[in-house]
């Protein structure tokens, strides 16, 4: 069984909290195919990872703790991107006027990891001095990035998809409001989808959600084609729309309390997966 958790709100939808509680409820393996954080806004998280010469974020770390399989965050998350603010009018490598891509980690173990960096951006010393960038791949244009993606990123995603499909139960968390975080994953194997936003979760059978994704036109973003959750949900009626109560900080830190608070939503997800 594979459950996909997507965000119906672009920022702070609550996907990771929802996914962590679902891992507690089901004992599933957790995955976050793509993730990212910002060297400025998530500075403490960045420095904690960089102190060990690593690059990962708090979402993958949260899922790794929640699944209790003693796997490092990188094992759940083959691609992590580090951003930094980019003041001014320059749209940068990927057409973003507010932030610049700094470096990506591609791969899930030390032996397989590669780093790809933006040769047009100034890399913070804390990054260049702690990550092994001497062997990293530089990119200066979207075209160069796409070539590297075919060679490095696509195989990493294909291997992840194969691993997910081999699990008895897996929870796959998307990033931002992206509808399909792992295109290498066979849509026929996605059993249920939870679209999470502040205050509620909308539950869909996987086959209907994936069919709706086929109807939506993708827009070019970050050098590849992506589809947004909001556009997909316009073509669907949920099986259920379940209220998610707000949680205090101490409640979000307790998997048992998340699982209890969101029990009705998790019941709906598991029921949808049986359809």
TIKOL-330795 format. One line per 5 residues: their letters; for each residue y, z, x of N, C-alpha, C, O, CB. Coordinates in pm, whole numbers, padded with zeros to 5 digits, m for minus. Glycine has a CB too. Layout:
<pts>
a	Y,Z,X,Y,Z,X,Y,Z,X,Y,Z,X,Y,Z,X | ...
</pts>
This chain:
<pts>
xxxxx	m00120,00000,00085,00000,00000,00000,00125,00000,00088,00136,00079,00181,00001,00123,m00096 | 00217,m00090,00056,00343,m00097,00128,00457,m00077,00029,00465,m00147,m00072,00358,m00232,00203 | 00545,00019,00058,00664,00043,m00022,00786,00007,00061,00800,00052,00175,00671,00192,m00070 | 00872,m00074,00004,00997,m00113,00069,01111,m00032,00009,01127,m00028,m00113,01023,m00266,00054 | 01191,00032,00094,01308,00109,00050,01432,00035,00098,01454,00019,00218,01304,00256,00105
xxxxx	01514,m00009,00002,01635,m00084,00035,01756,m00009,m00019,01744,00079,m00104,01630,m00228,m00023 | 01873,m00045,00032,01996,00022,m00010,02079,m00065,m00102,02114,m00178,m00068,02079,00061,00112 | 02110,m00013,m00220,02196,m00085,m00314,02343,m00054,m00290,02430,m00103,m00362,02159,m00049,m00458 | 02371,00027,m00188,02507,00057,m00146,02512,00033,00004,02423,00079,00077,02549,00205,m00183 | 02614,m00038,00052,02613,m00082,00192,02621,00035,00289,02563,00028,00398,02729,m00176,00217
xxxxx	02690,00141,00254,02708,00254,00344,02655,00381,00279,02686,00408,00162,02858,00270,00383 | 02576,00458,00353,02528,00589,00306,02460,00581,00171,02490,00660,00081,02643,00688,00300 | 02369,00486,00155,02297,00472,00028,02199,00587,00007,02166,00619,m00108,02223,00339,00023 | 02151,00650,00114,02052,00755,00103,01911,00708,00130,01814,00777,00096,02058,00815,m00032 | 01897,00591,00192,01764,00534,00216,01677,00623,00303,01559,00644,00273,01777,00398,00282
xxxxx	01735,00677,00412,01653,00752,00507,01605,00883,00447,01489,00921,00466,01730,00778,00635 | 01691,00952,00374,01648,01075,00306,01538,01044,00207,01437,01115,00201,01767,01143,00236 | 01557,00938,00127,01456,00899,00029,01325,00863,00099,01218,00905,00055,01507,00780,m00056 | 01333,00786,00207,01213,00744,00278,01140,00862,00341,01018,00869,00339,01249,00641,00385 | 01217,00956,00398,01155,01072,00462,01078,01155,00359,00966,01199,00387,01263,01159,00531
xxxxx	01136,01176,00242,01066,01250,00138,00942,01177,00089,00841,01240,00057,01158,01276,00022 | 00950,01043,00083,00834,00965,00041,00722,00972,00143,00604,00972,00107,00874,00819,00017 | 00758,00977,00271,00656,00997,00375,00587,01132,00358,00466,01143,00373,00719,00986,00515 | 00666,01235,00327,00609,01367,00302,00515,01363,00181,00407,01422,00184,00721,01472,00279 | 00556,01294,00077,00478,01287,m00047,00345,01212,m00027,00242,01252,m00080,00560,01221,m00158
xxxxx	00349,01102,00049,00233,01013,00056,00152,01024,00185,00037,00979,00189,00278,00873,00041 | 00209,01083,00290,00141,01083,00419,00140,00946,00485,00056,00919,00570,00001,01132,00402 | 00232,00859,00445,00236,00722,00493,00289,00714,00636,00343,00811,00690,00322,00637,00402 | 00270,00597,00696,00336,00564,00823,00474,00508,00790,00489,00429,00697,00252,00461,00907 | 00574,00548,00867,00710,00503,00843,00753,00394,00940,00711,00392,01056,00805,00619,00851
xxxxx	00837,00304,00891,00888,00196,00977,01031,00163,00940,01070,00167,00823,00799,00069,00965 | 01110,00132,01042,01246,00082,01024,01261,m00038,01117,01296,m00021,01234,01356,00195,01053 | 01234,m00158,01067,01228,m00275,01155,01354,m00296,01239,01346,m00327,01358,01203,m00398,01073 | 01471,m00278,01175,01597,m00295,01249,01686,m00176,01219,01689,m00125,01108,01668,m00429,01210 | 01759,m00133,01322,01852,m00021,01306,01967,m00040,01402,01963,m00126,01490,01781,00115,01330
xxxxx	02069,00040,01385,02183,00033,01476,02271,00155,01461,02266,00225,01360,02263,m00093,01451 | 02350,00180,01563,02452,00284,01554,02571,00244,01640,02570,00143,01710,02396,00422,01598 | 02674,00327,01633,02802,00293,01695,02834,00394,01805,02826,00515,01783,02915,00290,01589 | 02870,00344,01922,02895,00431,02036,03010,00527,02011,03016,00633,02074,02925,00347,02158 | 03100,00492,01921,03213,00579,01887,03178,00672,01771,03188,00794,01784,03336,00497,01853
xxxxx	03137,00615,01659,03117,00693,01537,02988,00776,01540,02979,00878,01472,03115,00602,01417 | 02890,00733,01619,02763,00807,01631,02744,00853,01775,02634,00847,01829,02642,00719,01585 | 02852,00899,01835,02852,00922,01979,02747,01026,02021,02676,01003,02119,02989,00968,02024 | 02736,01137,01950,02639,01239,01988,02497,01184,01983,02417,01209,02074,02651,01361,01897 | 02465,01108,01877,02331,01048,01867,02306,00953,01983,02197,00953,02041,02316,00974,01733
xxxxx	02406,00872,02016,02392,00778,02127,02367,00851,02258,02277,00816,02334,02516,00690,02140 | 02446,00953,02284,02434,01023,02412,02299,01094,02425,02243,01103,02534,02547,01125,02428 | 02246,01145,02314,02115,01210,02320,02008,01111,02364,01924,01144,02448,02078,01271,02183 | 02010,00991,02307,01911,00891,02346,01936,00840,02487,01843,00825,02566,01912,00775,02248 | 02062,00813,02519,02095,00759,02651,02062,00857,02763,02032,00816,02875,02242,00722,02656
xxxxx	02067,00985,02733,02035,01086,02835,01893,01069,02888,01864,01107,03001,02052,01227,02779 | 01806,01010,02806,01668,00984,02848,01647,00837,02885,01534,00792,02899,01571,01023,02737 | 01757,00763,02899,01745,00621,02930,01687,00541,02816,01618,00441,02839,01661,00602,03052 | 01715,00584,02693,01657,00520,02575,01767,00480,02478,01882,00522,02492,01555,00614,02505 | 01731,00398,02380,01825,00353,02279,01755,00355,02143,01670,00271,02115,01879,00210,02312
xxxxx	01793,00452,02060,01741,00463,01924,01842,00541,01843,01937,00597,01898,01599,00531,01921 | 01822,00546,01711,01917,00613,01624,01854,00725,01543,01733,00746,01548,01980,00515,01531 | 01938,00795,01469,01890,00912,01396,01800,00875,01279,01714,00955,01241,02006,00992,01345 | 01817,00755,01221,01731,00717,01109,01585,00704,01155,01496,00761,01093,01779,00585,01047 | 01562,00630,01263,01426,00614,01314,01370,00749,01360,01252,00777,01341,01424,00514,01431
xxxxx	01457,00832,01419,01411,00964,01463,01371,01051,01343,01272,01124,01349,01521,01035,01545 | 01448,01041,01234,01415,01116,01113,01281,01072,01056,01199,01156,01018,01524,01099,01008 | 01258,00943,01049,01131,00892,00997,01014,00932,01087,00906,00965,01039,01135,00740,00981 | 01037,00929,01219,00931,00968,01312,00891,01114,01292,00773,01148,01297,00976,00945,01457 | 00990,01200,01269,00958,01341,01242,00889,01356,01108,00798,01438,01094,01086,01427,01245
xxxxx	00931,01279,01009,00878,01295,00874,00732,01252,00864,00657,01309,00784,00961,01216,00777 | 00692,01154,00941,00554,01105,00928,00454,01191,01005,00333,01177,00985,00545,00960,00976 | 00503,01280,01092,00419,01376,01165,00302,01310,01238,00191,01363,01237,00365,01481,01069 | 00325,01196,01301,00221,01128,01377,00248,01131,01527,00177,01069,01606,00207,00985,01331 | 00351,01204,01565,00387,01220,01707,00420,01086,01773,00395,01067,01892,00273,01287,01783
xxxxx	00475,00994,01696,00518,00867,01754,00666,00874,01787,00743,00936,01713,00489,00748,01657 | 00709,00813,01897,00852,00810,01929,00925,00719,01831,00864,00631,01771,00875,00763,02074 | 01056,00738,01814,01131,00655,01721,01119,00505,01749,01116,00424,01657,01276,00693,01724 | 01111,00469,01878,01100,00327,01912,00975,00262,01855,00974,00142,01830,01102,00310,02062 | 00870,00341,01834,00745,00284,01784,00758,00242,01638,00685,00155,01592,00631,00384,01799
xxxxx	00851,00303,01567,00876,00268,01427,00981,00159,01415,00996,00098,01309,00920,00391,01348 | 01054,00135,01522,01177,00055,01516,01187,m00038,01637,01238,00003,01742,01302,00148,01509 | 01140,m00163,01625,01136,m00251,01742,01270,m00306,01786,01283,m00350,01901,01047,m00364,01714 | 01371,m00306,01699,01502,m00359,01738,01611,m00259,01698,01627,m00227,01580,01528,m00497,01672 | 01683,m00212,01798,01797,m00123,01772,01920,m00183,01838,01917,m00223,01954,01769,00021,01826
xxxxx	02031,m00188,01762,02156,m00245,01813,02261,m00137,01830,02283,m00054,01742,02207,m00354,01718 | 02326,m00139,01943,02440,m00051,01968,02569,m00132,01950,02586,m00238,02010,02433,00011,02111 | 02658,m00078,01867,02789,m00138,01841,02897,m00051,01906,02870,00061,01950,02814,m00154,01688 | 03017,m00103,01910,03134,m00022,01943,03255,m00082,01870,03256,m00201,01840,03159,m00017,02098 | 03356,m00001,01840,03474,m00054,01772,03540,m00164,01855,03538,m00161,01978,03576,00058,01744
xxxxx	03598,m00260,01784,03666,m00371,01851,03801,m00393,01787,03817,m00484,01705,03580,m00501,01845 | 03901,m00310,01822,04035,m00327,01763,04094,m00463,01800,04061,m00522,01903,04128,m00215,01810 | 04181,m00510,01713,04248,m00637,01741,04202,m00746,01647,04129,m00720,01551,04223,m00680,01884 | 04245,m00868,01676,04218,m00981,01587,04099,m01064,01630,04061,m01158,01558,04339,m01068,01580 | 04039,m01034,01743,03925,m01112,01791,03802,m01083,01705,03763,m00968,01689,03896,m01081,01940
xxxxx	03742,m01190,01649,03625,m01171,01564,03497,m01145,01642,03396,m01106,01584,03606,m01292,01478 | 03500,m01166,01774,03386,m01131,01856,03268,m01226,01841,03277,m01329,01775,03342,m00993,01823 | 03156,m01188,01905,03038,m01274,01914,02980,m01308,01778,02938,m01421,01755,02933,m01207,01999 | 02976,m01211,01687,02913,m01232,01558,03013,m01233,01444,02977,m01204,01330,02809,m01127,01533 | 03139,m01265,01472,03237,m01280,01366,03279,m01152,01300,03323,m01153,01185,03184,m01370,01264
xxxxx	03267,m01040,01370,03309,m00911,01316,03441,m00871,01379,03451,m00860,01502,03201,m00803,01340 | 03542,m00849,01296,03673,m00814,01350,03687,m00664,01375,03782,m00621,01441,03781,m00859,01255 | 03593,m00584,01323,03606,m00439,01334,03518,m00377,01441,03544,m00266,01486,03575,m00376,01203 | 03412,m00447,01482,03323,m00390,01581,03254,m00500,01660,03244,m00615,01615,03219,m00299,01514 | 03207,m00464,01779,03145,m00560,01869,03003,m00516,01903,02978,m00398,01928,03229,m00577,01998
xxxxx	02912,m00610,01902,02776,m00589,01949,02781,m00561,02100,02844,m00636,02175,02685,m00712,01917 | 02714,m00454,02143,02711,m00417,02285,02577,m00454,02347,02570,m00535,02440,02739,m00266,02303 | 02470,m00393,02296,02338,m00416,02354,02231,m00392,02248,02246,m00305,02162,02315,m00324,02479 | 02123,m00468,02256,02005,m00449,02171,01887,m00403,02256,01869,m00448,02369,01969,m00580,02096 | 01808,m00314,02200,01673,m00288,02254,01575,m00368,02171,01579,m00363,02048,01637,m00134,02252
xxxxx	01488,m00442,02236,01386,m00521,02168,01250,m00479,02221,01222,m00496,02340,01408,m00674,02189 | 01166,m00425,02136,01034,m00378,02177,01016,m00232,02143,01113,m00161,02117,01013,m00399,02327 | 00892,m00187,02144,00861,m00053,02094,00806,00043,02199,00798,00163,02173,00763,m00064,01983 | 00768,m00006,02316,00719,00083,02422,00788,00045,02552,00846,m00063,02564,00564,00075,02437 | 00782,00135,02651,00849,00111,02778,00803,m00020,02842,00884,m00094,02898,00824,00227,02874
xxxxx	00674,m00048,02832,00622,m00168,02896,00665,m00295,02828,00663,m00401,02890,00474,m00162,02899 | 00704,m00288,02700,00738,m00407,02624,00887,m00420,02599,00932,m00527,02557,00664,m00407,02493 | 00964,m00318,02623,01106,m00318,02588,01185,m00414,02676,01165,m00419,02798,01164,m00178,02599 | 01273,m00488,02613,01374,m00568,02683,01509,m00532,02624,01519,m00489,02509,01344,m00722,02672 | 01613,m00551,02703,01748,m00530,02654,01824,m00661,02657,01813,m00740,02750,01821,m00422,02737
xxxxx	01903,m00682,02552,01987,m00801,02539,02130,m00751,02523,02156,m00667,02436,01943,m00893,02417 | 02223,m00800,02605,02359,m00747,02597,02462,m00857,02577,02440,m00974,02611,02391,m00669,02723 | 02573,m00817,02520,02685,m00906,02492,02768,m00922,02618,02840,m00830,02658,02772,m00852,02374 | 02759,m01038,02681,02830,m01061,02806,02980,m01080,02786,03055,m01088,02884,02774,m01180,02875 | 03024,m01087,02661,03168,m01101,02634,03233,m00968,02603,03355,m00963,02584,03191,m01197,02519
xxxxx	03157,m00860,02598,03210,m00728,02563,03210,m00636,02685,03131,m00654,02777,03127,m00664,02448 | 03299,m00539,02683,03301,m00437,02787,03197,m00330,02752,03206,m00267,02647,03444,m00374,02803 | 03101,m00311,02839,02993,m00216,02812,03034,m00079,02864,03069,m00066,02981,02861,m00263,02878 | 03029,00024,02779,03066,00159,02825,02983,00201,02945,02864,00169,02955,03050,00260,02710 | 03046,00274,03036,02976,00318,03157,02854,00402,03123,02751,00393,03191,03070,00398,03246
xxxxx	02863,00484,03018,02750,00568,02980,02628,00486,02941,02515,00533,02950,02789,00660,02866 | 02652,00363,02897,02543,00272,02860,02491,00199,02983,02370,00197,03008,02589,00172,02754 | 02581,00138,03059,02539,00058,03174,02475,00143,03283,02393,00093,03361,02658,m00017,03230 | 02512,00270,03291,02458,00356,03396,02325,00421,03360,02258,00477,03447,02557,00463,03429 | 02286,00415,03234,02163,00484,03192,02054,00388,03145,01936,00421,03155,02195,00582,03084
xxxxx	02092,00271,03092,01991,00175,03050,01963,00076,03163,02053,00045,03241,02036,00101,02921 | 01841,00026,03172,01805,m00067,03281,01857,m00208,03251,01779,m00299,03223,01652,m00071,03301 | 01987,m00226,03258,02048,m00353,03220,02046,m00456,03333,02086,m00571,03313,02189,m00330,03175 | 02001,m00415,03452,01997,m00512,03561,01899,m00626,03530,01915,m00737,03581,01957,m00443,03693 | 01799,m00599,03446,01704,m00702,03407,01726,m00748,03263,01643,m00819,03207,01561,m00651,03423
xxxxx	01839,m00709,03204,01866,m00743,03065,01908,m00890,03051,01946,m00954,03149,01975,m00652,03009 | 01901,m00940,02929,01934,m01079,02900,02077,m01086,02848,02107,m01025,02745,01834,m01140,02797 | 02167,m01158,02915,02304,m01171,02866,02315,m01284,02764,02249,m01387,02777,02401,m01194,02982 | 02399,m01264,02662,02430,m01371,02567,02581,m01376,02547,02647,m01272,02543,02356,m01350,02430 | 02634,m01496,02535,02778,m01514,02517,02813,m01586,02386,02928,m01581,02342,02835,m01591,02632
xxxxx	02715,m01652,02324,02739,m01725,02200,02627,m01698,02102,02520,m01652,02139,02752,m01876,02227 | 02654,m01728,01974,02551,m01713,01872,02434,m01806,01901,02319,m01769,01879,02609,m01741,01732 | 02462,m01925,01951,02356,m02019,01984,02262,m01960,02091,02140,m01971,02080,02415,m02152,02032 | 02322,m01899,02194,02240,m01835,02296,02158,m01720,02236,02041,m01702,02268,02327,m01784,02411 | 02223,m01643,02150,02151,m01532,02087,02033,m01583,02005,01925,m01524,02011,02246,m01450,01997
xxxxx	02052,m01691,01930,01943,m01744,01847,01826,m01789,01932,01710,m01771,01894,01993,m01859,01762 | 01855,m01847,02048,01748,m01888,02139,01670,m01767,02189,01547,m01768,02193,01805,m01968,02258 | 01743,m01662,02227,01677,m01539,02272,01599,m01475,02158,01490,m01422,02179,01781,m01440,02327 | 01654,m01480,02038,01586,m01421,01922,01449,m01485,01899,01351,m01415,01872,01672,m01435,01796 | 01441,m01617,01910,01314,m01685,01892,01212,m01641,01997,01093,m01630,01968,01333,m01836,01899
xxxxx	01259,m01616,02115,01169,m01583,02226,01132,m01435,02232,01020,m01401,02270,01233,m01624,02357 | 01225,m01347,02194,01204,m01203,02211,01190,m01128,02079,01098,m01047,02063,01318,m01146,02289 | 01281,m01153,01985,01285,m01074,01863,01172,m01113,01766,01105,m01026,01711,01420,m01091,01794 | 01152,m01242,01748,01053,m01287,01650,00913,m01234,01681,00847,m01184,01591,01051,m01440,01645 | 00865,m01244,01806,00732,m01186,01834,00724,m01036,01809,00621,m00986,01764,00694,m01214,01976
xxxxx	00833,m00964,01837,00834,m00819,01812,00821,m00790,01664,00748,m00699,01624,00963,m00755,01867 | 00892,m00868,01580,00883,m00849,01435,00746,m00890,01382,00693,m00826,01291,00993,m00930,01365 | 00688,m00995,01438,00556,m01039,01391,00450,m00934,01422,00362,m00909,01340,00519,m01173,01457 | 00458,m00873,01540,00363,m00768,01575,00382,m00647,01485,00284,m00585,01442,00378,m00728,01721 | 00509,m00613,01456,00534,m00500,01366,00476,m00527,01228,00414,m00439,01170,00685,m00472,01356
xxxxx	00496,m00648,01176,00444,m00682,01043,00292,m00667,01040,00237,m00615,00943,00485,m00825,01004 | 00226,m00713,01146,00080,m00700,01151,00038,m00553,01151,m00060,m00516,01086,00025,m00771,01275 | 00112,m00469,01223,00081,m00327,01227,00102,m00263,01090,00020,m00182,01046,00168,m00256,01331 | 00211,m00298,01024,00239,m00242,00891,00128,m00280,00793,00080,m00196,00717,00375,m00291,00839 | 00090,m00406,00795,m00010,m00455,00701,m00148,m00395,00726,m00235,m00399,00639,m00018,m00606,00707
xxxxx	m00169,m00340,00845,m00298,m00276,00877,m00303,m00130,00834,m00410,m00069,00836,m00326,m00286,01025 | m00187,m00073,00796,m00182,00067,00756,m00232,00085,00612,m00205,00001,00527,m00038,00121,00769 | m00305,00193,00584,m00344,00220,00445,m00222,00239,00354,m00220,00188,00242,m00433,00343,00438 | m00122,00312,00402,00002,00332,00328,00117,00326,00427,00115,00392,00531,00000,00470,00250 | 00219,00247,00394,00335,00234,00482,00463,00234,00401,00468,00177,00292,00326,00106,00568
xxxxx	00566,00299,00454,00700,00298,00396,00790,00225,00494,00802,00265,00609,00753,00444,00365 | 00854,00118,00447,00940,00036,00531,01083,00050,00483,01115,00013,00369,00895,m00114,00530 | 01171,00103,00568,01311,00122,00530,01396,00008,00584,01385,m00027,00702,01363,00256,00581 | 01479,m00049,00500,01569,m00156,00541,01691,m00097,00610,01697,00023,00636,01612,m00241,00419 | 01789,m00182,00641,01913,m00140,00705,02029,m00194,00623,02022,m00304,00569,01920,m00189,00853
xxxxx	02137,m00115,00615,02252,m00157,00536,02210,m00190,00394,02135,m00115,00332,02321,m00279,00600 | 02259,m00303,00343,02219,m00348,00210,02142,m00480,00218,02158,m00568,00134,02341,m00364,00119 | 02059,m00491,00322,01980,m00612,00344,01853,m00606,00260,01782,m00505,00258,01946,m00629,00494 | 01826,m00715,00189,01717,m00717,00093,01579,m00725,00157,01484,m00666,00106,01735,m00832,m00001 | 01568,m00798,00268,01439,m00817,00333,01453,m00788,00483,01494,m00875,00560,01386,m00963,00310
xxxxx	01420,m00666,00524,01443,m00629,00664,01342,m00688,00761,01364,m00685,00882,01441,m00481,00677 | 01231,m00741,00710,01125,m00792,00797,01064,m00915,00732,00970,m00905,00653,01016,m00683,00823 | 01118,m01032,00765,01071,m01155,00701,00930,m01193,00744,00865,m01272,00676,01165,m01268,00733 | 00882,m01138,00855,00745,m01164,00898,00643,m01095,00808,00524,m01129,00812,00726,m01120,01042 | 00687,m01001,00728,00597,m00928,00639,00563,m01015,00518,00654,m01066,00452,00661,m00794,00593
xxxxx	00436,m01032,00489,00392,m01115,00377,00439,m01051,00247,00401,m00937,00217,00238,m01133,00377 | 00522,m01121,00168,00571,m01063,00041,00458,m01019,m00051,00475,m00925,m00129,00658,m01162,m00031 | 00344,m01085,m00043,00232,m01050,m00131,00179,m00911,m00101,00109,m00853,m00185,00120,m01152,m00116 | 00210,m00857,00016,00160,m00725,00054,00256,m00612,00019,00224,m00495,00040,00131,m00722,00201 | 00375,m00645,m00032,00471,m00542,m00071,00441,m00501,m00215,00453,m00581,m00307,00619,m00594,m00057
xxxxx	00401,m00376,m00234,00353,m00330,m00364,00463,m00276,m00454,00457,m00292,m00576,00249,m00224,m00346 | 00564,m00213,m00397,00673,m00156,m00476,00800,m00153,m00394,00797,m00148,m00271,00637,m00014,m00526 | 00913,m00155,m00464,01044,m00151,m00399,01129,m00046,m00467,01136,m00040,m00590,01113,m00290,m00403 | 01194,00036,m00388,01291,00133,m00439,01428,00094,m00386,01451,00094,m00265,01255,00280,m00396 | 01520,00060,m00477,01658,00030,m00441,01740,00156,m00461,01764,00199,m00574,01716,m00090,m00526
xxxxx	01783,00217,m00349,01844,00349,m00351,01995,00338,m00337,02045,00256,m00260,01786,00438,m00240 | 02065,00420,m00412,02210,00432,m00401,02247,00574,m00439,02164,00645,m00497,02285,00327,m00491 | 02368,00619,m00410,02403,00756,m00444,02383,00784,m00593,02444,00720,m00678,02548,00785,m00405 | 02296,00880,m00622,02276,00923,m00760,02158,00862,m00831,02118,00915,m00935,02394,00894,m00836 | 02100,00753,m00780,01990,00693,m00852,01904,00604,m00761,01946,00560,m00655,02042,00613,m00970
xxxxx	01781,00580,m00810,01691,00484,m00747,01638,00393,m00856,01591,00439,m00960,01574,00555,m00671 | 01647,00263,m00833,01590,00165,m00926,01458,00117,m00868,01450,00078,m00751,01688,00046,m00950 | 01355,00118,m00950,01219,00092,m00903,01171,m00043,m00956,01188,m00075,m01073,01123,00205,m00949 | 01109,m00122,m00866,01063,m00257,m00901,00922,m00279,m00847,00887,m00225,m00741,01161,m00364,m00845 | 00841,m00357,m00917,00715,m00401,m00856,00744,m00499,m00744,00836,m00580,m00754,00621,m00466,m00961
xxxxx	00668,m00492,m00637,00698,m00572,m00520,00700,m00721,m00544,00787,m00791,m00491,00601,m00542,m00415 | 00606,m00773,m00624,00598,m00917,m00644,00720,m00971,m00717,00766,m01081,m00689,00472,m00952,m00720 | 00772,m00894,m00812,00891,m00939,m00885,01014,m00936,m00796,01097,m01027,m00800,00915,m00853,m01010 | 01027,m00832,m00716,01141,m00823,m00625,01139,m00938,m00525,01242,m01001,m00502,01140,m00687,m00552 | 01025,m00966,m00466,01016,m01072,m00365,01041,m01208,m00429,01099,m01296,m00364,00879,m01071,m00297
xxxxx	00999,m01227,m00552,01027,m01353,m00620,01177,m01369,m00643,01231,m01479,m00631,00952,m01361,m00754 | 01245,m01260,m00677,01390,m01266,m00696,01460,m01298,m00564,01562,m01368,m00563,01443,m01133,m00753 | 01407,m01248,m00453,01465,m01279,m00322,01465,m01430,m00297,01557,m01483,m00235,01389,m01207,m00210 | 01362,m01498,m00346,01352,m01643,m00325,01462,m01718,m00400,01497,m01830,m00363,01215,m01693,m00369 | 01516,m01657,m00506,01617,m01724,m00587,01758,m01712,m00530,01849,m01784,m00570,01615,m01668,m00727
xxxxx	01775,m01619,m00435,01908,m01588,m00384,01937,m01669,m00259,01853,m01681,m00170,01920,m01438,m00353 | 02056,m01725,m00253,02099,m01798,m00135,02136,m01699,m00026,02201,m01598,m00052,02218,m01892,m00168 | 02096,m01730,00095,02130,m01645,00209,02263,m01689,00268,02304,m01804,00253,02019,m01650,00317 | 02329,m01596,00335,02454,m01626,00403,02436,m01599,00551,02367,m01504,00588,02572,m01543,00345 | 02498,m01680,00639,02480,m01660,00783,02550,m01533,00829,02671,m01518,00813,02533,m01780,00861
xxxxx	02472,m01442,00888,02527,m01317,00941,02453,m01282,01069,02330,m01290,01073,02516,m01202,00837 | 02525,m01243,01171,02464,m01197,01297,02369,m01300,01358,02275,m01263,01428,02390,m01068,01273 | 02392,m01428,01333,02311,m01529,01397,02183,m01562,01323,02101,m01636,01378,02278,m01486,01532 | 02161,m01512,01204,02043,m01544,01126,02080,m01534,00979,02193,m01496,00945,01923,m01450,01161 | 01986,m01567,00892,02015,m01568,00748,01966,m01439,00684,01852,m01397,00707,01949,m01689,00680
xxxxx	02051,m01376,00605,02018,m01252,00537,02054,m01261,00390,02142,m01337,00351,02088,m01134,00603 | 01985,m01181,00310,02014,m01173,00168,02049,m01030,00134,01990,m00936,00187,01894,m01223,00083 | 02146,m01013,00045,02196,m00881,00010,02124,m00826,m00113,02090,m00901,m00205,02347,m00886,m00015 | 02103,m00696,m00113,02031,m00630,m00222,02100,m00654,m00355,02034,m00685,m00454,02019,m00481,m00195 | 02233,m00640,m00359,02305,m00658,m00485,02283,m00794,m00546,02271,m00806,m00668,02450,m00635,m00463
xxxxx	02278,m00898,m00462,02255,m01033,m00514,02115,m01048,m00572,02096,m01115,m00673,02277,m01137,m00403 | 02018,m00984,m00507,01880,m00992,m00555,01863,m00918,m00688,01796,m00967,m00779,01784,m00934,m00451 | 01924,m00800,m00698,01905,m00718,m00818,01969,m00779,m00942,01936,m00740,m01055,01960,m00581,m00796 | 02062,m00872,m00924,02120,m00941,m01039,02015,m01021,m01116,02035,m01052,m01233,02232,m01034,m00993 | 01905,m01053,m01052,01799,m01132,m01115,01686,m01046,m01170,01584,m01100,m01214,01744,m01232,m01015
xxxxx	01701,m00914,m01168,01590,m00825,m01202,01633,m00715,m01297,01748,m00669,m01294,01532,m00765,m01076 | 01540,m00673,m01380,01554,m00548,m01455,01455,m00449,m01394,01339,m00484,m01373,01528,m00569,m01609 | 01499,m00327,m01366,01407,m00230,m01303,01301,m00182,m01401,01323,m00179,m01522,01485,m00111,m01249 | 01187,m00144,m01346,01087,m00075,m01427,01140,00059,m01473,01123,00099,m01589,00956,m00057,m01349 | 01205,00127,m01381,01267,00256,m01412,01393,00272,m01329,01405,00218,m01219,01168,00373,m01386
xxxxx	01486,00347,m01383,01606,00388,m01310,01605,00541,m01312,01627,00603,m01416,01739,00328,m01374 | 01581,00600,m01197,01556,00744,m01189,01674,00812,m01120,01720,00767,m01015,01423,00774,m01114 | 01722,00919,m01180,01834,00993,m01122,01791,01065,m00996,01684,01125,m00991,01891,01092,m01224 | 01876,01059,m00893,01855,01134,m00769,01962,01242,m00760,02080,01210,m00748,01859,01040,m00645 | 01924,01368,m00766,02024,01474,m00759,02084,01484,m00620,02016,01455,m00522,01962,01607,m00798
xxxxx	02210,01524,m00608,02268,01546,m00476,02198,01662,m00405,02156,01759,m00469,02419,01574,m00487 | 02185,01651,m00274,02117,01753,m00195,02213,01816,m00096,02297,01749,m00037,01996,01693,m00122 | 02199,01947,m00078,02277,02016,00024,02221,01981,00162,02112,01926,00175,02274,02170,00001 | 02300,02015,00265,02257,01985,00401,02122,02048,00432,02035,01982,00489,02362,02033,00501 | 02103,02174,00395,01977,02241,00427,01861,02180,00349,01748,02180,00396,01988,02390,00396
xxxxx	01889,02127,00229,01783,02062,00151,01742,01929,00215,01624,01895,00216,01829,02039,00007 | 01840,01854,00268,01807,01727,00332,01728,01746,00460,01660,01654,00506,01934,01650,00362 | 01734,01864,00518,01659,01893,00641,01516,01938,00611,01435,01951,00703,01730,02000,00722 | 01484,01962,00484,01351,02010,00445,01277,01899,00372,01316,01860,00262,01362,02137,00357 | 01170,01848,00430,01093,01742,00366,01034,01789,00233,01027,01713,00137,00981,01694,00458
xxxxx	00993,01915,00229,00935,01967,00106,01038,01970,m00006,01005,01940,m00121,00878,02107,00129 | 01162,02007,00027,01265,02013,m00077,01307,01873,m00122,01337,01852,m00240,01386,02091,m00027 | 01311,01777,m00029,01341,01639,m00069,01232,01587,m00162,01261,01529,m00267,01353,01547,00055 | 01107,01610,m00122,00995,01561,m00202,00996,01620,m00342,00965,01551,m00439,00864,01594,m00134 | 01031,01748,m00352,01037,01812,m00484,01154,01760,m00566,01140,01734,m00685,01048,01965,m00468
xxxxx	01270,01745,m00502,01389,01701,m00575,01377,01558,m00626,01428,01525,m00732,01512,01713,m00487 | 01308,01473,m00549,01295,01332,m00584,01158,01300,m00643,01118,01183,m00645,01320,01246,m00462 | 01086,01400,m00691,00948,01381,m00737,00938,01275,m00846,00845,01195,m00845,00891,01513,m00788 | 01033,01273,m00940,01026,01175,m01049,01040,01033,m00996,00972,00941,m01044,01135,01203,m01154 | 01126,01013,m00897,01143,00880,m00837,01017,00839,m00762,00975,00723,m00770,01265,00878,m00742
xxxxx	00957,00932,m00690,00835,00899,m00617,00720,00869,m00713,00638,00782,m00685,00797,01014,m00523 | 00713,00941,m00823,00612,00909,m00926,00630,00765,m00975,00532,00693,m00993,00622,01008,m01045 | 00755,00725,m00996,00783,00590,m01046,00746,00485,m00941,00693,00379,m00975,00931,00576,m01084 | 00773,00514,m00813,00737,00422,m00707,00585,00401,m00701,00537,00288,m00694,00789,00474,m00573 | 00512,00510,m00705,00365,00500,m00696,00308,00431,m00818,00209,00358,m00807,00302,00639,m00680
xxxxx	00367,00453,m00935,00321,00383,m01055,00349,00234,m01044,00265,00152,m01083,00390,00440,m01181 | 00464,00197,m00991,00498,00055,m00974,00402,m00013,m00877,00367,m00130,m00896,00641,00039,m00924 | 00360,00061,m00774,00270,00002,m00675,00133,m00031,m00733,00059,m00111,m00676,00254,00097,m00558 | 00099,00030,m00845,m00030,00005,m00909,m00028,m00114,m01004,m00133,m00154,m01055,m00075,00128,m00984 | 00089,m00169,m01028,00098,m00279,m01125,00053,m00413,m01064,00055,m00516,m01131,00242,m00291,m01178
</pts>
